[in-house]
């Protein structure tokens, strides 16, 4: 299993804490064999889940100049026409993908282009599927623009996700399918697309980041 760089500190901290926990139980309850085995098994399961969360799979990316590719793994929970109020300030098609703690949490660029707008917002930690999560939760908003087309990508923290990582700066040139960032422990990513974009996914559909075609233009 290949592990993502964003997980190294968390994995190391987990190993240290689990080591202290198991060492403490062995020191204070040396004769409680069943308890020690139980704690040991739980520790291994927890460590495995942490390793799974920070896995970094190799994938054959879907590349296409007229394609908008899924920015993350997860499930499509919103497809609707709405008003985007931060950058475009007009009607757009919003496609939201919910990421459970079991999903890969790497984020990928849905198109190639220039990062024309980038803002980080502190905020609340409502559950990621809450209607107000897009405007009230901790989040980043970035707009990627190329000739004749642009897409807004919004990383949103959830009730469990407490850290959003993003790699670009404004005016950076970015490539479709390369890593945009990482959101730790459950979250959501929104895309805002032009009204004439052809949506290729449906509510409830599972997406594979860097592979699933969300839309065409």
ABEGO torsion letter per residue (X at the ends): XBBBAAAAAAAAAAAAAAAAAAAAAAAABAABAAAAAAAAAAAAAAAAAAAAAABBBBBBBBBBAABBBBABBEBBABBBBBBBAAAAGBBBBBBBBBBBAABBABBBBABBEBBABBBBBBBBBBBAABAAAAAABBBBBBBBBBBGBBBBBBBBBBAABABBBBABBBGBBBBBGBBAEBBBGEBBBBBBBBAABBBABBBGBBBBBGABBABBX
